[in-house]
Amino acid sequence: MSRYRPPSPPKSAYITHEGAQTLLAELKYLWKEKRPAVTETVREAAAQGDRSENAEYIYGKKQLREIDRRVRYLEKRLDICTVVDRLPTDQSRVFFGAWVTLEDEDGELRTHRIVGPDELDHNSAYISVDSPVAKALLKKQEDDDVTIRLAAGEKTYTIDSIEYHPIPSL
Protein backbone atom coordinates (compact mmCIF):
# COMPACT_ATOMS: atom_id res chain seq x y z
CA MET A 1 0.00 0.00 0.00
CA SER A 2 1.42 3.40 -0.94
CA ARG A 3 1.32 6.62 1.02
CA TYR A 4 0.04 8.60 -1.96
CA ARG A 5 -2.68 11.07 -1.17
CA PRO A 6 -4.32 13.00 -3.95
CA PRO A 7 -3.79 16.75 -3.68
CA SER A 8 -6.48 18.62 -1.81
CA PRO A 9 -8.80 20.71 -3.93
CA PRO A 10 -7.75 24.34 -4.24
CA LYS A 11 -9.24 26.79 -1.77
CA SER A 12 -11.61 29.48 -2.93
CA ALA A 13 -9.85 32.71 -3.72
CA TYR A 14 -12.42 34.97 -2.05
CA ILE A 15 -11.83 36.90 1.15
CA THR A 16 -13.83 39.56 2.97
CA HIS A 17 -12.43 43.04 3.52
CA GLU A 18 -12.02 42.30 7.25
CA GLY A 19 -10.21 39.04 6.50
CA ALA A 20 -7.82 40.74 4.10
CA GLN A 21 -7.05 43.40 6.71
CA THR A 22 -6.36 40.69 9.31
CA LEU A 23 -3.97 38.84 7.00
CA LEU A 24 -2.20 42.09 6.09
CA ALA A 25 -1.84 42.96 9.78
CA GLU A 26 -0.37 39.50 10.48
CA LEU A 27 2.06 39.88 7.59
CA LYS A 28 3.13 43.31 8.79
CA TYR A 29 3.58 42.05 12.36
CA LEU A 30 5.66 39.06 11.28
CA TRP A 31 7.85 41.05 8.91
CA LYS A 32 8.30 44.31 10.84
CA GLU A 33 8.22 43.18 14.49
CA LYS A 34 8.63 39.47 15.11
CA ARG A 35 11.26 38.62 12.49
CA PRO A 36 13.64 41.45 13.51
CA ALA A 37 13.30 40.45 17.18
CA VAL A 38 14.07 36.79 16.44
CA THR A 39 16.93 37.80 14.14
CA GLU A 40 18.44 39.84 16.97
CA THR A 41 18.10 36.85 19.33
CA VAL A 42 19.84 34.58 16.80
CA ARG A 43 22.60 37.14 16.32
CA GLU A 44 23.21 37.32 20.06
CA ALA A 45 23.17 33.51 20.37
CA ALA A 46 25.63 33.17 17.48
CA ALA A 47 28.00 35.57 19.18
CA GLN A 48 28.27 33.18 22.14
CA GLY A 49 30.43 30.77 20.19
CA ASP A 50 29.83 27.09 19.30
CA ARG A 51 26.61 27.02 17.28
CA SER A 52 26.27 23.24 17.07
CA GLU A 53 25.33 22.92 20.76
CA ASN A 54 23.72 26.33 21.22
CA ALA A 55 20.00 25.69 21.85
CA GLU A 56 19.04 29.36 21.57
CA TYR A 57 20.71 29.59 18.18
CA ILE A 58 19.13 26.37 16.88
CA TYR A 59 15.66 27.30 18.15
CA GLY A 60 15.99 30.84 16.79
CA LYS A 61 16.90 29.55 13.33
CA LYS A 62 13.89 27.24 13.46
CA GLN A 63 11.66 30.18 14.38
CA LEU A 64 13.05 32.20 11.49
CA ARG A 65 12.24 29.38 9.05
CA GLU A 66 8.67 29.19 10.39
CA ILE A 67 8.23 32.96 10.15
CA ASP A 68 9.64 33.03 6.62
CA ARG A 69 7.36 30.16 5.58
CA ARG A 70 4.29 31.97 6.94
CA VAL A 71 5.33 35.26 5.31
CA ARG A 72 5.73 33.53 1.92
CA TYR A 73 2.33 31.86 2.32
CA LEU A 74 0.60 35.13 3.26
CA GLU A 75 2.20 37.04 0.37
CA LYS A 76 1.19 34.38 -2.17
CA ARG A 77 -2.31 34.03 -0.73
CA LEU A 78 -2.95 37.78 -0.67
CA ASP A 79 -1.81 38.01 -4.31
CA ILE A 80 -4.26 35.29 -5.32
CA CYS A 81 -7.26 36.33 -3.21
CA THR A 82 -10.05 38.51 -4.49
CA VAL A 83 -11.33 40.89 -1.84
CA VAL A 84 -15.12 41.05 -1.91
CA ASP A 85 -15.58 44.73 -1.20
CA ARG A 86 -19.20 45.31 -2.16
CA LEU A 87 -22.54 43.97 -1.07
CA PRO A 88 -24.60 41.85 -3.46
CA THR A 89 -27.39 43.59 -5.34
CA ASP A 90 -29.94 40.99 -4.21
CA GLN A 91 -29.56 40.96 -0.44
CA SER A 92 -32.56 38.67 0.02
CA ARG A 93 -30.40 35.69 -1.01
CA VAL A 94 -27.39 34.08 0.65
CA PHE A 95 -24.08 35.02 -0.92
CA PHE A 96 -20.47 35.32 0.22
CA GLY A 97 -20.13 37.44 3.37
CA ALA A 98 -23.71 36.95 4.53
CA TRP A 99 -24.69 36.42 8.15
CA VAL A 100 -27.24 33.59 8.06
CA THR A 101 -29.39 32.57 11.02
CA LEU A 102 -30.57 28.96 10.83
CA GLU A 103 -33.34 27.35 12.84
CA ASP A 104 -33.31 23.59 13.39
CA GLU A 105 -36.27 21.28 14.07
CA ASP A 106 -36.04 22.01 17.82
CA GLY A 107 -36.35 25.77 17.29
CA GLU A 108 -32.71 26.40 18.18
CA LEU A 109 -31.09 29.31 16.32
CA ARG A 110 -27.52 29.31 15.02
CA THR A 111 -25.88 32.22 13.21
CA HIS A 112 -23.05 31.72 10.72
CA ARG A 113 -21.11 33.97 8.38
CA ILE A 114 -19.91 32.67 5.04
CA VAL A 115 -16.26 33.68 4.62
CA GLY A 116 -13.16 32.60 2.74
CA PRO A 117 -11.14 29.59 3.90
CA ASP A 118 -8.33 31.83 5.19
CA GLU A 119 -10.60 33.63 7.65
CA LEU A 120 -11.85 30.81 9.84
CA ASP A 121 -9.28 31.18 12.64
CA HIS A 122 -11.27 29.02 15.05
CA ASN A 123 -14.27 31.35 15.05
CA SER A 124 -17.25 29.04 15.43
CA ALA A 125 -19.60 31.54 13.78
CA TYR A 126 -17.59 31.57 10.54
CA ILE A 127 -17.96 28.84 7.94
CA SER A 128 -15.88 28.48 4.82
CA VAL A 129 -17.51 29.11 1.47
CA ASP A 130 -16.05 25.72 0.46
CA SER A 131 -17.83 23.84 3.27
CA PRO A 132 -20.86 21.63 2.56
CA VAL A 133 -23.02 23.82 4.82
CA ALA A 134 -22.15 27.00 2.91
CA LYS A 135 -22.62 25.28 -0.45
CA ALA A 136 -26.09 24.19 0.64
CA LEU A 137 -26.95 27.73 1.78
CA LEU A 138 -25.73 29.71 -1.23
CA LYS A 139 -28.48 31.42 -3.27
CA LYS A 140 -31.20 30.41 -0.80
CA GLN A 141 -33.75 32.89 0.61
CA GLU A 142 -35.38 33.43 3.99
CA ASP A 143 -37.82 30.67 5.01
CA ASP A 144 -36.18 28.17 2.61
CA ASP A 145 -35.49 24.72 4.03
CA VAL A 146 -31.95 23.43 3.70
CA THR A 147 -30.96 19.80 4.22
CA ILE A 148 -27.37 19.35 5.29
CA ARG A 149 -25.57 16.03 5.45
CA LEU A 150 -23.68 15.70 8.74
CA ALA A 151 -21.68 12.86 10.26
CA ALA A 152 -24.68 11.94 12.43
CA GLY A 153 -27.01 11.94 9.42
CA GLU A 154 -29.04 14.53 7.56
CA LYS A 155 -30.40 17.56 9.35
CA THR A 156 -32.89 20.09 8.06
CA TYR A 157 -32.66 23.78 8.85
CA THR A 158 -34.86 26.73 7.97
CA ILE A 159 -33.24 30.02 7.06
CA ASP A 160 -34.54 32.45 9.66
CA SER A 161 -32.74 35.60 8.50
CA ILE A 162 -30.06 36.86 6.12
CA GLU A 163 -28.02 39.95 6.96
CA TYR A 164 -25.21 41.85 5.30
CA HIS A 165 -23.18 44.29 7.35
CA PRO A 166 -21.90 47.44 5.65
CA ILE A 167 -18.36 47.16 4.31
CA PRO A 168 -15.99 49.84 5.62
CA SER A 169 -14.72 52.20 2.95
CA LEU A 170 -11.22 51.53 1.69
C-alpha positions in Angstrom: 0.0 0.0 0.0 1.4 3.4 -0.9 1.3 6.6 1.0 0.0 8.6 -2.0 -2.7 11.1 -1.2 -4.3 13.0 -3.9 -3.8 16.8 -3.7 -6.5 18.6 -1.8 -8.8 20.7 -3.9 -7.7 24.3 -4.2 -9.2 26.8 -1.8 -11.6 29.5 -2.9 -9.9 32.7 -3.7 -12.4 35.0 -2.0 -11.8 36.9 1.1 -13.8 39.6 3.0 -12.4 43.0 3.5 -12.0 42.3 7.3 -10.2 39.0 6.5 -7.8 40.7 4.1 -7.0 43.4 6.7 -6.4 40.7 9.3 -4.0 38.8 7.0 -2.2 42.1 6.1 -1.8 43.0 9.8 -0.4 39.5 10.5 2.1 39.9 7.6 3.1 43.3 8.8 3.6 42.1 12.4 5.7 39.1 11.3 7.9 41.1 8.9 8.3 44.3 10.8 8.2 43.2 14.5 8.6 39.5 15.1 11.3 38.6 12.5 13.6 41.4 13.5 13.3 40.4 17.2 14.1 36.8 16.4 16.9 37.8 14.1 18.4 39.8 17.0 18.1 36.8 19.3 19.8 34.6 16.8 22.6 37.1 16.3 23.2 37.3 20.1 23.2 33.5 20.4 25.6 33.2 17.5 28.0 35.6 19.2 28.3 33.2 22.1 30.4 30.8 20.2 29.8 27.1 19.3 26.6 27.0 17.3 26.3 23.2 17.1 25.3 22.9 20.8 23.7 26.3 21.2 20.0 25.7 21.9 19.0 29.4 21.6 20.7 29.6 18.2 19.1 26.4 16.9 15.7 27.3 18.2 16.0 30.8 16.8 16.9 29.6 13.3 13.9 27.2 13.5 11.7 30.2 14.4 13.1 32.2 11.5 12.2 29.4 9.1 8.7 29.2 10.4 8.2 33.0 10.2 9.6 33.0 6.6 7.4 30.2 5.6 4.3 32.0 6.9 5.3 35.3 5.3 5.7 33.5 1.9 2.3 31.9 2.3 0.6 35.1 3.3 2.2 37.0 0.4 1.2 34.4 -2.2 -2.3 34.0 -0.7 -3.0 37.8 -0.7 -1.8 38.0 -4.3 -4.3 35.3 -5.3 -7.3 36.3 -3.2 -10.1 38.5 -4.5 -11.3 40.9 -1.8 -15.1 41.0 -1.9 -15.6 44.7 -1.2 -19.2 45.3 -2.2 -22.5 44.0 -1.1 -24.6 41.8 -3.5 -27.4 43.6 -5.3 -29.9 41.0 -4.2 -29.6 41.0 -0.4 -32.6 38.7 0.0 -30.4 35.7 -1.0 -27.4 34.1 0.7 -24.1 35.0 -0.9 -20.5 35.3 0.2 -20.1 37.4 3.4 -23.7 36.9 4.5 -24.7 36.4 8.2 -27.2 33.6 8.1 -29.4 32.6 11.0 -30.6 29.0 10.8 -33.3 27.3 12.8 -33.3 23.6 13.4 -36.3 21.3 14.1 -36.0 22.0 17.8 -36.4 25.8 17.3 -32.7 26.4 18.2 -31.1 29.3 16.3 -27.5 29.3 15.0 -25.9 32.2 13.2 -23.1 31.7 10.7 -21.1 34.0 8.4 -19.9 32.7 5.0 -16.3 33.7 4.6 -13.2 32.6 2.7 -11.1 29.6 3.9 -8.3 31.8 5.2 -10.6 33.6 7.6 -11.9 30.8 9.8 -9.3 31.2 12.6 -11.3 29.0 15.1 -14.3 31.3 15.0 -17.3 29.0 15.4 -19.6 31.5 13.8 -17.6 31.6 10.5 -18.0 28.8 7.9 -15.9 28.5 4.8 -17.5 29.1 1.5 -16.1 25.7 0.5 -17.8 23.8 3.3 -20.9 21.6 2.6 -23.0 23.8 4.8 -22.2 27.0 2.9 -22.6 25.3 -0.4 -26.1 24.2 0.6 -27.0 27.7 1.8 -25.7 29.7 -1.2 -28.5 31.4 -3.3 -31.2 30.4 -0.8 -33.7 32.9 0.6 -35.4 33.4 4.0 -37.8 30.7 5.0 -36.2 28.2 2.6 -35.5 24.7 4.0 -31.9 23.4 3.7 -31.0 19.8 4.2 -27.4 19.4 5.3 -25.6 16.0 5.4 -23.7 15.7 8.7 -21.7 12.9 10.3 -24.7 11.9 12.4 -27.0 11.9 9.4 -29.0 14.5 7.6 -30.4 17.6 9.4 -32.9 20.1 8.1 -32.7 23.8 8.9 -34.9 26.7 8.0 -33.2 30.0 7.1 -34.5 32.4 9.7 -32.7 35.6 8.5 -30.1 36.9 6.1 -28.0 40.0 7.0 -25.2 41.8 5.3 -23.2 44.3 7.4 -21.9 47.4 5.6 -18.4 47.2 4.3 -16.0 49.8 5.6 -14.7 52.2 3.0 -11.2 51.5 1.7 
